[in-house]
């Protein structure tokens, strides 16, 4: 599994407006229905009202690459530009390690 954390930073509430339009336009629903998408959720950091965190999880790199090639990416880019958002991106790949299982409460 691949997890992408995208921190969208704007001014005067623009990041929250971006997320609102992502939902109202149906883009979020479309992305969540894509093959290989496991999670697509937005969060608000308590200590930074001008930043939104997107946690975006994909089954594998092929699913993520497929997503990036779809026309929906152009819509996301246009919205990001409309709200003049800047991004910090972190990418993580899950590794299942049985040694760590004893520390995880399910």
N, C-alpha and C positions, 0 to 999 in steps of 0.2 A: 504494500500500500504506500502511496505517496501522499504526503500532506504538504500543502502550500499555505503559509500564513502570509496574507497580504495586508499591510497596514496602509490604508488610504488616509492621507492627511490633506485637509483643506482649511478654509477660513470662513468665518461667519456662518457656520452650520452647513457648509457645502457638502461635506462627507455624508451627513445624515440625509440631505436632500438627494444625493446620488443613490443611496440605498433605497430610499422611498421610491424613486423612479425605477430602480431595478425591479422592485416588487410590482409596482403598478403597471409596468410595461409587459409583465409576464416573463421577463428574461430569467428571473430566478427559477420559476417553475420549469422553463425549458431546460435549463442547465441541470437541474435535479433529475430530470427524466433521461438525460444522456446516458448511453451505455458506459458503464465503468465509473460513473460518479457515485461516490459513497457518502459524501457530506458536502453541503454548501450552506454555511451559516455565518451570519454577521453578528459581531459583538461590539459593545461600546466600552472602552477602557474607563474606569471610574475616575481616573486622574487626568484625563485628556479629552475634553469635549469636542475637539476638532479632529479626532482620529477615529476611524472605524477599522475593526479587525475582521477580515474574512478568513475563515478556516475552510479550505477547499481540499477535499480528499478524493483521490482517484485510485482505482484498482491497480493500475500499473502505468508505466510511462507511455505505452501505446494508447491508452485511453486518454491521457492528458494531451498527447500529440494530436490525436483526432479532434479533441475539443478545440485546440488552438487553431486548427485549420477550418473550422466551421464559420459561416457568415456571422454567427452570434458574437464572435469576438470583435468584429467591426462595430457592432452596436454598443458593446461594452466600452470600447476605446472612445467612441463618440461621446458617450455619457461622461466618461472620465475627463475628457477634454472640456466638455460643457461646464463641468463643475470645477475645473482647474485643480484636479487632485494630483498629488505626488505620492509615490509609493515606495515602500520598503518591503522587500519580498524575502521570505525564508522558505527553504525547501527541505523537507525531511523524508527519509525513506524508512519505513518500519522494518525492524529486524526482530524476529521472534527469537528470544533467547531463553531457553528453559531455566537457566540459572536465576533469572529475574522473576520467574513465576511466583515464587514463594513470597515476594514482596508486594504482589498485586492482589488486592481484595476485590473480588467480583461480586 
